[in-house]
Amino acid sequence: EDGSKLWLRYTPVSKEMAKNRSITADAKNPVAVQAQHELATFWKGQSIDLKLDKKLTHLKDGFKITGHRDRIKVTAHEPAGLLYAAYHLLQLQETDQQVLNLNVEEIPSFDIRMLNHWDNLDRTVERGYAGYSIWQWDDLPKLLSPRYEAYARANASIGINATVINNVNASPQILSSEYLLKLKGLSDVFRRYGIKVYLSVNFSSPKILGGTSDSDPLNPQVILWWRNKVKEIYSVIPDFGGFLVKANSEGQPGPQDYGRTHAQGANMLAAILKPYQGLVMWRAFVYNPSTEDRAKQAYQEFVPLDGQFSDNVIIQIKNGPIDFQPREPFNALFGALKKSHEMVEFQITQEYLGFSNHLVYLAPLFKETLDRDTYADGKGSTVARLTDGTLRPAGKTAIAAVANIGDDTNWTGHHFAQANWYAYGRLSWNHQLASEQIAEEWIAMTFSRDKQFIAAVKEMMMTSREAAVNYMMPLGLHHIFAFDHHYGPEPWGDQKGGRPDWMPWYYHQADTIGVGFDRTASGSNAISQYSPHVANIYGDILLCPDQYLLWFHHVPWHYTMKSGLSLWDELCYQYDLGVKQVRDMQKVWDRLENQVDQQRFAEVQSKLKIQAKDAVWWKDACLLYFQTYSKRPIPYDIERPVHELEDLKKIKLNMKHHN
Ligand code: BDP
């Protein structure tokens, strides 16, 4: 049992049962045929009728299911809706739910439910912790690995319908004719599962690949190059989705290299894609080393451009204002852009959450952002409702997340990291689902349907994200990771000559008085980017929730917290709690030994050991380091540090980006 089957463990019906049934589809579309095939192979009931109904536009690519187990009718507006309905039925079957009197109507929350792969053409993966890229470029398009279909099927089973197959730090080479043909090989497989292909593009492609004098978006030669390239793409891949662009960010080229704005750059591409119904996802992840607080920069850059973006441009915004930290407040851009389409970008790959070594269930993190009320259009302006078309008219609505998939046998490095891929897909389909429900489904389909087993594992998953925050960066601390690889703690980190906005001291601001980043009016005033209601809460030290305290405030060590403890003591107890929570996760897992296959049990068990050791490492490193400022004792009822600070400072992990 190597985990390669993910949550797709349906067992085929017997030959006997298969004989006298009628599972019919009135559509000949390959996606509809796929739906019929899945049900014919795995559904244990009698008759199913799959129908397309062109009138049911309100369903989008969702579906309606009526009837009972032995007589079911599925209707959809799109062929993909039939496929999603098939997986819905199989999920009910696999999780032992009643299929009597079904009357289900599901309409997806977002039109475009997208994965972003940060895969390079040499098959390394930026921030990938599950081996090399699954795209075998050397063999494409001739040889199609069976993994491509398995990948597409897994995505379709949770509603994902779009994939950006290459890194946002994009090689221009992906747009070469040679690679476009390879891409066609992939897109032909994905199409049967309702998945469209998108590409990350390098803004300098015209110059590098096409030999134009520059890549200025207003240069007619440049525009002509893009126009021809886009034409070529659509001649090879007629349903191509569009471009994702990281421009003028972390050294990537962009329109600003030529004195043009993000809007000018995005609109140039959008105009060319428009006749093909193509889209531009333009990333808002921009910041520069300057005296300005990094957390404020994307807002400062993009808000003045609001109203200038074409209607087939969507601004793709990371969930928080810095960078996929274990916990961040929501990005102030959500709602602040009033006339531009916005979408959320999450990170499934655990760049800042212990790679594929730590068990961290991310549904609660995703929901924390989606459910946050920005108050941008009054009460109820959650990030989800601002981006799903409920509150503001939108063209196509979308959501994206950076994938954690690699060529490891179990796809994601850690068996439980599969749950994060699953959870992202389920939430992109329906952002109102509860994290608990998603966990239950996933456990039942991946491990066991035993009620007690599900309850125990769910409990472990549900605490795991808080545990990680507690042992890494409680109370709003952020970005105190080791330089570059972002695995272990390095609150003391200071690379000589390095960018200040990549140094931990920039973020924690520890001194003899206290710790935390003052983002109120007396500090960087990042708080002013939020709507007044939110700013009043986060900006007031008395009202600010503990979980964001050190994000927004520089707080004295002796400050009395809501708990009655001093800040210093509270910090110590939080780190200690994180360690204890991981120890508890170990206990829960060990107790389940007889209920899990040997291989997955042992593999998860040994990952939990790493996580427990890392948690102690984090706790000791952070407490011993911050203690050099607080000059206060670690409360005596807490486990004592087992490391010397000086030894921890010497740890040089040989963690390459690509391990
Ligand atoms: C950061 C990663 C970096 C990415 C960048 C991005 O450390 O590798 O290229 O985000 O999102 O989190 O562009």
Boltz pocket constraint, residues with backbone or C-beta under 6 A from the ligand:
constraints:
  - pocket:
      binder: B
      contacts: [[A, 126], [A, 127], [A, 168], [A, 169], [A, 246], [A, 250], [A, 285], [A, 323], [A, 324], [A, 351], [A, 484]]
      max_distance: 6.0
